[in-house]
Amino acid sequence: MSSRGNASHRSPHTLRSKKIQLAVGAIAVIGLGIILTQTDVMDSGDPSNGLFPLTIGTTWVYEVQTEMNDPDIEKTLTLSVDRKISFAGDTAWIRRSADGAEYYIRRDKSGIYRVASRTDLEEQATMDPEPRYILKTPLQVGDTWNGGFTVPYLIRRPNEFPRDLKHSHKALMTYKVKALNQDVEVPYGTYTGCAYVVGEAAVRIFTDPINGFNDVPLISREWYCPKVGLVKFEREEIVPGQFMTGGKVTYLLNDMR
């Protein structure tokens, strides 16, 4: 990614590309939580028992909260389940962001997982090397699974080019079910019986001349609620020293239509 400058010197295509890249990262870190209306009947084919429903044609809006001063972080994130298709010999649900990122999702008795992704700048979807599990079922406290590779989305080099590290660093994210039956309050409502899942990874980077190289944690915290899906998500990438910056971004369910 190029260094940030005055927006008036960047083409509309460049600006849109940067927004799509950030949206892709946010959606990959979020796990693409999808929400079912409270009046809908429980999907008998849903292995998550309502914690991660797939309802075509519904849109969900997340309020984004952060103390980071970064113009690439949008104020809201809008997701929808766009369609269900036959893809690579099996059924896939296509979930889409308003910025043009699409993810191809499958489910079976082992859980719900991503198999491919695409942006509006790409003609064809790119298959994931292996399934990237969002939730492995049945959920039990202490269960863990491999969530695939993640990259630093929030760490920045303030005085270097490129500013971000997502093209040069990656790490395997491991998820763990921390708790079940949690209560969660977000702008859209208060929910009970929610699952709390935490993903952890680390990237080794040179943080500054004093601290040298450090393993910087990449932490994702996700709350899934029955008949609702993902209602809250936090991504935290805190960097020691002064050479680089990081931070925390929180996504809260704010609207559904």
PAZAPA-4460 file (N, C-alpha, C; in steps of 0.05 Angstrom, whole numbers, plus 32768, in hexadecimal, padded with zeros to 4 digits):
% residues 257
    n_x    n_y    n_z   ca_x   ca_y   ca_z    c_x    c_y    c_z   seq   type   mol
   8011   7FE8   8000   8000   8000   8000   8012   8019   8000     1      M     A
   800B   802C   7FF0   801B   8044   7FEF   8018   8055   8008     2      S     A
   802B   8067   800C   802A   8077   8024   8012   808A   8021     3      S     A
   8007   8093   8038   7FEF   80A4   8037   7FF8   80C0   8032     4      R     A
   7FEA   80CD   8020   7FEF   80E9   801A   7FD5   80F8   8018     5      G     A
   7FD6   8110   800D   7FBE   8120   8009   7FAB   8111   7FF6     6      N     A
   7F92   810C   7FFE   7F80   80FC   7FEE   7F7C   8108   7FD2     7      A     A
   7F80   8122   7FCF   7F7B   812F   7FB5   7F8F   8127   7FA0     8      S     A
   7FA5   811A   7FA9   7FBA   8112   7F96   7FB7   80F4   7F8F     9      H     A
   7FA2   80E7   7F99   7F9E   80CB   7F93   7F85   80C8   7F81    10      R     A
   7F87   80B5   7F6E   7F70   80B1   7F5C   7F59   80A3   7F6B    11      S     A
   7F40   80A6   7F60   7F2A   8098   7F6C   7F2E   807A   7F6E    12      P     A
   7F3C   806F   7F59   7F41   8052   7F59   7F53   804A   7F70    13      H     A
   7F68   805B   7F75   7F7B   8055   7F8B   7F6D   8057   7FA6    14      T     A
   7F5C   806C   7FAA   7F4D   806E   7FC3   7F3B   8057   7FC7    15      L     A
   7F2D   804E   7FB2   7F1A   8038   7FB5   7F29   801E   7FBB    16      R     A
   7F41   801B   7FAE   7F51   8003   7FB3   7F59   8001   7FD0    17      S     A
   7F62   8018   7FDC   7F6A   8018   7FF8   7F53   8011   800A    18      K     A
   7F3B   801C   8005   7F24   8016   8015   7F1D   7FF9   8014    19      K     A
   7F1E   7FEE   7FFB   7F17   7FD1   7FF8   7F2B   7FC0   8007    20      I     A
   7F45   7FC7   8005   7F59   7FB7   8014   7F54   7FB7   8031    21      Q     A
   7F4D   7FCE   803D   7F48   7FD0   8059   7F2F   7FC1   8060    22      L     A
   7F1A   7FC3   804F   7F01   7FB5   8054   7F06   7F97   8054    23      A     A
   7F16   7F8E   8040   7F1C   7F71   803F   7F29   7F68   8059    24      V     A
   7F3C   7F78   8063   7F49   7F71   807C   7F36   7F70   8093    25      G     A
   7F26   7F84   8095   7F13   7F85   80AB   7F00   7F6E   80AA    26      A     A
   7EF6   7F67   8092   7EE3   7F51   8090   7EF0   7F37   8096    27      I     A
   7F0B   7F34   808C   7F19   7F1B   8093   7F1E   7F18   80B0    28      A     A
   7F28   7F2E   80BF   7F2B   7F2E   80DB   7F11   7F28   80E9    29      V     A
   7EF7   7F35   80E0   7EDD   7F32   80EC   7ED3   7F15   80E9    30      I     A
   7EDA   7F08   80D5   7ECF   7EED   80D1   7EB4   7EEF   80C3    31      G     A
   7EAC   7F06   80BB   7E94   7F0A   80AB   7E7B   7F00   80BA    32      L     A
   7E77   7F09   80D2   7E60   7F01   80E2   7E46   7F0A   80D4    33      G     A
   7E33   7EF8   80D1   7E1A   7EFE   80C4   7E03   7EFB   80D8    34      I     A
   7DEF   7F0D   80D5   7DDA   7F0F   80E9   7DBF   7F07   80DE    35      I     A
   7DB0   7EF8   80ED   7D96   7EEF   80E6   7D81   7EFF   80F6    36      L     A
   7D6B   7F07   80E9   7D57   7F16   80F7   7D4B   7F05   810D    37      T     A
   7D42   7F12   8123   7D37   7F03   813A   7D1E   7EF3   8132    38      Q     A
   7D10   7EFB   811D   7CF7   7EEE   8116   7CFC   7ED6   8103    39      T     A
   7D13   7ED4   80F9   7D18   7EBE   80E6   7D19   7EA3   80F5    40      D     A
   7D11   7E8E   80E6   7D12   7E73   80F1   7D2F   7E69   80F1    41      V     A
   7D37   7E5B   8105   7D52   7E50   8106   7D57   7E3E   80EF    42      M     A
   7D6E   7E41   80E1   7D76   7E31   80CA   7D7F   7E16   80D4    43      D     A
   7D71   7E01   80CC   7D77   7DE6   80D5   7D92   7DDC   80CB    44      S     A
   7D9C   7DE9   80B5   7DB6   7DE0   80AB   7DCD   7DF0   80B6    45      G     A
   7DC9   7E01   80C9   7DDE   7E12   80D5   7DEC   7E03   80EB    46      D     A
   7E06   7DFB   80E7   7E14   7DEC   80FB   7E1A   7DFC   8114    47      P     A
   7E18   7E17   8112   7E1E   7E28   812A   7E06   7E2C   813B    48      S     A
   7DEF   7E20   8134   7DD6   7E23   8143   7DCF   7E41   8148    49      N     A
   7DD2   7E50   8132   7DC9   7E6C   8133   7DDF   7E80   813A    50      G     A
   7DF7   7E77   8141   7E0C   7E8A   8148   7E18   7E97   812F    51      L     A
   7E15   7E8A   8118   7E20   7E94   80FF   7E0D   7E8E   80E8    52      F     A
   7DF5   7E9A   80E9   7DE1   7E94   80D4   7DE8   7EA1   80B9    53      P     A
   7DDC   7E96   80A4   7DE1   7EA0   8089   7DC5   7EA6   807C    54      L     A
   7DBD   7EC0   807C   7DA4   7EC7   8071   7DA8   7EDA   8059    55      T     A
   7DA0   7ED1   8041   7DA5   7EE1   8029   7D94   7EFA   8029    56      I     A
   7DA1   7F10   8020   7D92   7F29   801C   7D91   7F3C   8034    57      G     A
   7D9E   7F34   804A   7D9E   7F45   8062   7DB8   7F55   8064    58      T     A
   7DB6   7F6E   806E   7DCD   7F7F   8071   7DD1   7F87   808E    59      T     A
   7DEB   7F87   8097   7DF1   7F8E   80B2   7E06   7FA5   80B2    60      W     A
   7E02   7FB7   80C5   7E14   7FCF   80C6   7E22   7FCF   80E1    61      V     A
   7E3D   7FD1   80E1   7E4D   7FD2   80F9   7E58   7FEE   80FD    62      Y     A
   7E56   7FF8   8115   7E62   8011   811D   7E7F   800C   8124    63      E     A
   7E91   801C   8119   7EAE   8018   811E   7EB8   802C   8132    64      V     A
   7EC5   8022   8147   7ED0   8034   815C   7EEE   802F   815D    65      Q     A
   7EFE   8045   815E   7F1A   8043   8160   7F26   805E   8169    66      T     A
   7F3D   805E   8176   7F4B   8076   817D   7F62   807B   8169    67      E     A
   7F65   8069   8155   7F79   806D   8141   7F71   8083   812D    68      M     A
   7F85   8094   8127   7F80   80AA   8114   7F89   80A0   80F8    69      N     A
   7F77   8090   80EC   7F7E   8084   80D2   7F67   8087   80BF    70      D     A
   7F6A   8097   80AA   7F53   809C   8097   7F4B   8083   8088    71      P     A
   7F5B   806E   8087   7F54   8056   8079   7F40   8045   8089    72      D     A
   7F3B   804B   80A3   7F28   803D   80B3   7F0D   804A   80B0    73      I     A
   7EFA   803C   80A4   7EDF   8047   80A0   7ED0   804A   80BB    74      E     A
   7EBC   805B   80BB   7EAC   805F   80D3   7E97   8049   80D6    75      K     A
   7E90   803C   80C1   7E7D   8025   80C2   7E86   800F   80B0    76      T     A
   7E7D   7FF7   80B5   7E82   7FE0   80A4   7E67   7FD3   809E    77      L     A
   7E60   7FD1   8084   7E46   7FC5   807C   7E4B   7FAB   806E    78      T     A
   7E3D   7F96   8077   7E3F   7F7B   806C   7E24   7F71   8064    79      L     A
   7E24   7F5E   8051   7E0B   7F52   8049   7E10   7F36   803F    80      S     A
   7DFC   7F25   8040   7DFD   7F0B   8033   7DF0   7F0F   8017    81      V     A
   7E00   7F0E   8003   7DF8   7F16   7FE8   7DE9   7F01   7FD9    82      D     A
   7DF3   7EE8   7FDA   7DE8   7ED2   7FCA   7DF3   7EB8   7FD3    83      R     A
   7DE7   7EA2   7FC9   7DF1   7E87   7FCD   7DF5   7E7B   7FB1    84      K     A
   7E0C   7E6F   7FAC   7E13   7E65   7F92   7E20   7E4A   7F94    85      I     A
   7E22   7E3D   7F7C   7E32   7E25   7F7A   7E4E   7E2E   7F72    86      S     A
   7E62   7E26   7F83   7E7D   7E2F   7F7F   7E91   7E18   7F84    87      F     A
   7EA1   7E12   7F70   7EB6   7DFD   7F72   7EAA   7DE3   7F7C    88      A     A
   7E92   7DDC   7F71   7E86   7DC2   7F77   7E75   7DC0   7F90    89      G     A
   7E70   7DD7   7F9D   7E60   7DD6   7FB6   7E52   7DF1   7FB9    90      D     A
   7E41   7DF3   7FCD   7E32   7E0C   7FD3   7E43   7E1F   7FE2    91      T     A
   7E41   7E39   7FDC   7E4F   7E4E   7FEA   7E3C   7E66   7FEE    92      A     A
   7E3D   7E72   8005   7E2F   7E8B   800A   7E42   7EA1   8006    93      W     A
   7E3A   7EB6   7FF7   7E4B   7ECC   7FF0   7E44   7EE3   8003    94      I     A
   7E58   7EEC   8012   7E54   7F02   8025   7E65   7F19   801C    95      R     A
   7E59   7F30   801D   7E64   7F47   800F   7E64   7F60   8021    96      R     A
   7E79   7F70   801E   7E7A   7F8A   802B   7E72   7FA0   8018    97      S     A
   7E6A   7FB7   8022   7E63   7FCD   8011   7E7A   7FD8   8001    98      A     A
   7E93   7FD1   8009   7EAA   7FDA   7FFA   7EB3   7FC7   7FE5    99      D     A
   7EA4   7FB1   7FE1   7EA9   7FA0   7FCA   7EBA   7F87   7FD0   100      G     A
   7EBC   7F7E   7FE9   7ECA   7F65   7FEF   7EB5   7F4F   7FF2   101      A     A
   7EBB   7F38   7FE6   7EA9   7F21   7FE8   7EB8   7F09   7FF4   102      E     A
   7EAA   7EFA   8005   7EB5   7EE1   8010   7EA3   7ECA   800B   103      Y     A
   7EAE   7EB3   8005   7E9F   7E9C   7FFE   7E9F   7E89   8016   104      Y     A
   7E88   7E84   8021   7E85   7E76   803A   7E76   7E5B   8036   105      I     A
   7E80   7E47   8043   7E73   7E2D   8044   7E6E   7E24   8060   106      R     A
   7E5E   7E10   8063   7E58   7E05   807E   7E52   7DE7   807B   107      R     A
   7E5A   7DD8   8090   7E52   7DBC   8093   7E53   7DB6   80B1   108      D     A
   7E53   7D9C   80B7   7E52   7D95   80D4   7E6B   7D9D   80E3   109      K     A
   7E81   7DA2   80D4   7E9A   7DAA   80E2   7E9A   7DC7   80E9   110      S     A
   7E89   7DD7   80DD   7E88   7DF4   80E3   7E82   7E05   80CB   111      G     A
   7E89   7E1E   80CE   7E85   7E32   80B8   7EA0   7E3E   80B1   112      I     A
   7EA6   7E3F   8097   7EC1   7E46   808F   7EC1   7E54   8073   113      Y     A
   7ED6   7E63   806F   7EDA   7E72   8056   7EEB   7E61   8043   114      R     A
   7EE4   7E61   8029   7EF3   7E52   8015   7EFF   7E63   7FFF   115      V     A
   7EF6   7E7C   7FFC   7F01   7E8D   7FE7   7EF9   7EAA   7FED   116      A     A
   7F05   7EBC   7FDE   7EFF   7ED9   7FE1   7F03   7EE7   7FC6   117      S     A
   7EF7   7EFE   7FC4   7EF9   7F0E   7FAC   7EF2   7F2B   7FB2   118      R     A
   7EFE   7F3E   7FA3   7EF5   7F5A   7FA5   7EEB   7F62   7F8A   119      T     A
   7EDE   7F7A   7F88   7ED3   7F83   7F6F   7EE9   7F8A   7F5B   120      D     A
   7F02   7F8B   7F64   7F19   7F8F   7F52   7F23   7F76   7F45   121      L     A
   7F17   7F5F   7F4D   7F20   7F45   7F44   7F09   7F37   7F35   122      E     A
   7F0F   7F2B   7F1E   7EFB   7F1D   7F0E   7EF2   7F03   7F1B   123      E     A
   7F06   7EF4   7F25   7F01   7ED9   7F30   7F08   7ED8   7F4E   124      Q     A
   7EFA   7EC8   7F5D   7F00   7EC3   7F79   7F1A   7EB4   7F7B   125      A     A
   7F29   7EB9   7F91   7F42   7EAB   7F97   7F3C   7E96   7FAD   126      T     A
   7F42   7E7D   7FA7   7F3D   7E68   7FBB   7F51   7E6B   7FD2   127      M     A
   7F48   7E66   7FEA   7F5A   7E64   8001   7F6A   7E4A   7FFF   128      D     A
   7F83   7E4A   8009   7F92   7E31   8008   7F85   7E1A   8017   129      P     A
   7F77   7E21   802D   7F67   7E0D   803C   7F50   7E1C   8049   130      E     A
   7F3C   7E0E   8052   7F25   7E1B   805E   7F2D   7E2C   8076   131      P     A
   7F22   7E44   8078   7F28   7E56   808F   7F10   7E57   80A1   132      R     A
   7F11   7E48   80B7   7EFA   7E45   80C8   7EF4   7E5F   80D7   133      Y     A
   7EDA   7E66   80D6   7ED0   7E7C   80E6   7EC6   7E72   8101   134      I     A
   7EB7   7E5C   8100   7EAF   7E4D   8118   7EB1   7E30   8113   135      L     A
   7EBD   7E21   8125   7EBD   7E04   8123   7EA8   7DF9   8137   136      K     A
   7E98   7DE7   812D   7E81   7DDE   813E   7E84   7DC0   8143   137      T     A
   7E76   7DB7   815A   7E68   7DC7   816D   7E7B   7DD7   817F   138      P     A
   7E73   7DEF   8187   7E84   7E00   8197   7E84   7DF7   81B4   139      L     A
   7E9C   7DF5   81BF   7EA0   7DEF   81DC   7EB6   7E01   81E7   140      Q     A
   7EB3   7E09   81FF   7EC8   7E1B   820B   7EE3   7E0C   820B   141      V     A
   7EF7   7E1A   8202   7F12   7E0E   8200   7F19   7E03   81E5   142      G     A
   7F05   7E00   81D3   7F0B   7DF6   81B8   7F1C   7E0A   81A9   143      D     A
   7F2E   7E00   8199   7F3F   7E11   8188   7F3E   7E08   816B   144      T     A
   7F45   7E1A   8159   7F48   7E13   813D   7F5A   7E27   812E   145      W     A
   7F64   7E1E   8117   7F75   7E2E   8106   7F63   7E3F   80F5   146      N     A
   7F66   7E5A   80F8   7F56   7E6C   80E8   7F64   7E77   80CF   147      G     A
   7F7A   7E6B   80C8   7F89   7E74   80B0   7F9B   7E8B   80B7   148      G     A
   7FA9   7E95   80A2   7FBC   7EAB   80A6   7FAE   7EC6   80A8   149      F     A
   7FB9   7ED7   80B9   7FB0   7EF2   80BB   7FC9   7F04   80B7   150      T     A
   7FC3   7F1E   80B4   7FD9   7F32   80B0   7FD4   7F49   80C2   151      V     A
   7FE8   7F5A   80C7   7FE4   7F72   80D7   7FD3   7F86   80C8   152      P     A
   7FBC   7F8D   80D2   7FAA   7FA1   80C4   7FAD   7FBD   80D0   153      Y     A
   7FB6   7FBF   80E9   7FB6   7FD8   80F7   7FD2   7FE3   80FC   154      L     A
   7FE7   7FD3   80FA   8002   7FDC   80FF   800C   7FED   80E7   155      I     A
   8018   8004   80EE   8021   8017   80DA   803E   801F   80DF   156      R     A
   804D   8025   80C9   8067   8032   80CA   8062   804F   80C4   157      R     A
   8062   8061   80D7   805A   807D   80D2   806C   808B   80BE   158      P     A
   8086   8084   80BE   8099   8093   80AE   80A6   8082   8098   159      N     A
   809A   806C   8090   80A5   805C   807B   8091   8055   8066   160      E     A
   809A   804B   804F   8089   8042   803A   8090   8024   8034   161      F     A
   807B   8013   8031   805F   8018   8037   805A   801A   8055   162      P     A
   8044   8028   805D   803E   802C   8079   8035   8013   8087   163      R     A
   8025   8002   8079   801A   7FEA   8086   802C   7FD2   8080   164      D     A
   8027   7FBC   8090   8037   7FA4   808F   8029   7F8C   8083   165      L     A
   8010   7F90   807A   8000   7F78   8073   800A   7F69   805B   166      K     A
   801B   7F76   804A   8025   7F68   8033   8040   7F5A   8039   167      H     A
   804C   7F60   8050   8066   7F54   8056   8066   7F42   806E   168      S     A
   8051   7F42   807F   8050   7F32   8097   8035   7F22   8098   169      H     A
   8036   7F0A   80A1   801E   7EFB   80A6   8023   7EE6   80BC   170      K     A
   800D   7EDD   80C9   8010   7ECA   80DF   7FF7   7EB9   80E0   171      A     A
   7FFA   7EA1   80EA   7FE3   7E8F   80ED   7FD3   7E96   8106   172      L     A
   7FB9   7E9A   8101   7FA6   7EA1   8117   7F99   7E88   8123   173      M     A
   7F9B   7E85   813D   7F8E   7E6F   814B   7F77   7E7A   815B   174      T     A
   7F5F   7E6E   8158   7F47   7E77   8166   7F41   7E64   817D   175      Y     A
   7F36   7E6F   8192   7F2E   7E5F   81A9   7F13   7E69   81B4   176      K     A
   7F02   7E56   81BB   7EE8   7E5D   81C8   7EEE   7E63   81E5   177      V     A
   7EEB   7E7C   81ED   7EF1   7E85   8208   7ED9   7E81   821B   178      K     A
   7EC1   7E86   8210   7EA9   7E84   8221   7E90   7E81   8211   179      A     A
   7E7C   7E75   821D   7E61   7E73   8211   7E4E   7E81   8225   180      L     A
   7E36   7E86   821A   7E21   7E92   822B   7E29   7EAE   8236   181      N     A
   7E36   7EBD   8225   7E3E   7ED8   822C   7E27   7EEC   8226   182      Q     A
   7E26   7F02   8235   7E14   7F18   8230   7E24   7F2E   8221   183      D     A
   7E18   7F39   820C   7E26   7F4E   81FC   7E13   7F65   81F6   184      V     A
   7E1C   7F7D   81FB   7E0C   7F95   81F4   7E1A   7FA5   81DE   185      E     A
   7E0B   7FAB   81C9   7E15   7FBB   81B2   7DFF   7FD0   81AC   186      V     A
   7E05   7FE3   819B   7DF0   7FF7   8195   7DD6   7FEC   818A   187      P     A
   7DD6   7FD5   817D   7DBE   7FCA   8171   7DAD   7FBB   8186   188      Y     A
   7DB9   7FB3   819C   7DAA   7FA4   81B0   7DBB   7F96   81C4   189      G     A
   7DAE   7F88   81D7   7DBC   7F78   81EB   7DB6   7F5A   81E6   190      T     A
   7DCA   7F49   81E7   7DC7   7F2D   81E0   7DD2   7F1B   81F5   191      Y     A
   7DC6   7F03   81F8   7DCF   7EF0   820B   7DD6   7ED6   81FD   192      T     A
   7DE3   7EC4   820C   7DEA   7EAA   8200   7DFF   7EAB   81EA   193      G     A
   7E11   7EBE   81EB   7E24   7EC3   81D5   7E3E   7EB4   81DA   194      C     A
   7E4B   7EAC   81C4   7E65   7E9F   81C5   7E7B   7EB4   81C2   195      A     A
   7E8F   7EB2   81D2   7EA6   7EC4   81D1   7EBE   7EB5   81C7   196      Y     A
   7EC9   7EBE   81B0   7EDF   7EB0   81A3   7EF6   7EC4   819F   197      V     A
   7F0F   7EBA   81A5   7F26   7ECC   81A3   7F3A   7EBF   8190   198      V     A
   7F44   7ECF   817D   7F59   7EC6   816B   7F74   7ED3   8172   199      G     A
   7F89   7EC4   8172   7FA3   7ECF   8179   7FB9   7EC7   8165   200      E     A
   7FC9   7EDA   815E   7FE0   7ED6   814C   7FF6   7EEA   8154   201      A     A
   800D   7EE8   8148   8023   7EFB   814E   8035   7EFE   8136   202      A     A
   803E   7F16   8131   8052   7F1B   811C   806B   7F26   8129   203      V     A
   8082   7F1D   811F   809B   7F27   812A   80A5   7F3E   8119   204      R     A
   80A7   7F56   8125   80AF   7F6E   8116   80C3   7F7E   8127   205      I     A
   80D2   7F8E   8118   80E5   7FA1   8125   80D5   7FB9   812E   206      F     A
   80D1   7FBC   8148   80BF   7FD1   8152   80CD   7FEC   8155   207      T     A
   80E6   7FEC   815E   80F6   8004   815F   8112   7FFD   8168   208      D     A
   8126   8010   8166   8141   8009   816D   8145   8001   818A   209      P     A
   8134   8009   819C   8137   8003   81B8   812C   7FE7   81BE   210      I     A
   8114   7FE1   81B5   8107   7FC7   81BA   8110   7FB1   81A7   211      N     A
   811B   7FB9   8190   8123   7FA5   817C   810B   7F96   8171   212      G     A
   8110   7F7C   816C   80FA   7F6B   8161   80E8   7F61   8177   213      F     A
   80CE   7F61   8172   80BA   7F58   8185   80A5   7F48   8177   214      N     A
   8099   7F35   8186   8082   7F27   817C   8069   7F37   8184   215      D     A
   805D   7F43   8170   8046   7F55   8174   802C   7F45   8172   216      V     A
   801C   7F45   8186   8003   7F35   8185   7FEE   7F42   8172   217      P     A
   7FE1   7F31   8163   7FC9   7F38   8154   7FB2   7F2A   8160   218      L     A
   7F9F   7F38   816C   7F89   7F2C   817C   7F6E   7F34   8170   219      I     A
   7F5E   7F20   816C   7F42   7F24   8163   7F2F   7F19   8178   220      S     A
   7F1C   7F29   8180   7F08   7F20   8194   7EEC   7F22   8187   221      R     A
   7EDD   7F0C   8188   7EC3   7F0B   8179   7EAD   7F00   818B   222      E     A
   7E96   7F0C   8189   7E7E   7F04   8198   7E68   7EFC   8185   223      W     A
   7E5F   7EE3   8186   7E4A   7ED9   8175   7E31   7ED2   8186   224      Y     A
   7E1A   7EDC   817D   7E02   7ED9   818D   7DEC   7EC9   817E   225      C     A
   7DDC   7EB9   818C   7DC7   7EA9   817E   7DB4   7EB9   816E   226      P     A
   7DAE   7EAF   8156   7D9C   7EBC   8143   7DA4   7ED8   813B   227      K     A
   7DBD   7EDF   8141   7DC7   7EFA   813B   7DE1   7EF8   812B   228      V     A
   7DF4   7EE8   8135   7E0E   7EE6   8128   7E22   7EF7   8137   229      G     A
   7E35   7F02   8128   7E4A   7F12   8134   7E3F   7F2E   813B   230      L     A
   7E3F   7F35   8154   7E35   7F4F   815D   7E4C   7F62   8165   231      V     A
   7E63   7F57   816B   7E79   7F68   8174   7E94   7F5A   816C   232      K     A
   7EA6   7F6B   8163   7EC1   7F61   815C   7ED6   7F76   8163   233      F     A
   7EEC   7F6D   816E   7F03   7F7F   8175   7F1C   7F74   8168   234      E     A
   7F2B   7F86   815C   7F46   7F7F   8152   7F5A   7F91   8160   235      R     A
   7F6F   7F84   816C   7F83   7F93   817B   7F9F   7F8C   8172   236      E     A
   7FAE   7FA0   816B   7FCA   7F9D   8163   7FDB   7FB3   8170   237      E     A
   7FE4   7FAE   8188   7FF3   7FC2   8198   8011   7FBD   8195   238      I     A
   801F   7FD2   818D   803C   7FD0   8187   804C   7FDF   819D   239      V     A
   8060   7FD2   81A8   8072   7FE1   81BC   8084   7FF4   81AD   240      P     A
   808D   8008   81BC   80A0   801B   81B0   8093   8031   81A1   241      G     A
   80A3   8042   8194   809A   805A   8186   809D   8059   8168   242      Q     A
   80AB   8044   815E   80B2   8043   8141   8099   803D   8130   243      F     A
   8087   802C   813A   806F   8024   812C   8057   802B   813D   244      M     A
   803F   802C   8131   8027   8031   813F   8013   8019   813A   245      T     A
   8002   8015   814D   7FED   8001   814A   7FD4   800B   8158   246      G     A
   7FC2   7FF9   815F   7FAA   8002   816D   7F95   7FED   816E   247      G     A
   7F7D   7FF6   8173   7F66   7FE4   8177   7F4E   7FF0   8168   248      K     A
   7F3F   7FDE   815B   7F26   7FE6   814D   7F10   7FD3   8156   249      V     A
   7EF9   7FDF   815C   7EE2   7FCF   8166   7ECA   7FD3   8153   250      T     A
   7EBD   7FBD   814C   7EA6   7FBD   813A   7E8E   7FB5   814A   251      Y     A
   7E79   7FC6   814B   7E61   7FC1   815B   7E48   7FC1   8149   252      L     A
   7E37   7FAC   814B   7E1F   7FAB   813B   7E0D   7FC3   8141   253      L     A
   7E07   7FD3   812C   7DF8   7FEB   8130   7DDD   7FEC   8121   254      N     A
   7DDB   7FDC   810C   7DC2   7FDC   80FD   7DC0   7FC2   80EC   255      D     A
   7DA7   7FBB   80E6   7DA1   7FA4   80D5   7D89   7FAB   80C4   256      M     A
   7D8B   7FA6   80AA   7D74   7FAC   8098   7D73   7F98   8081   257      R     A
***
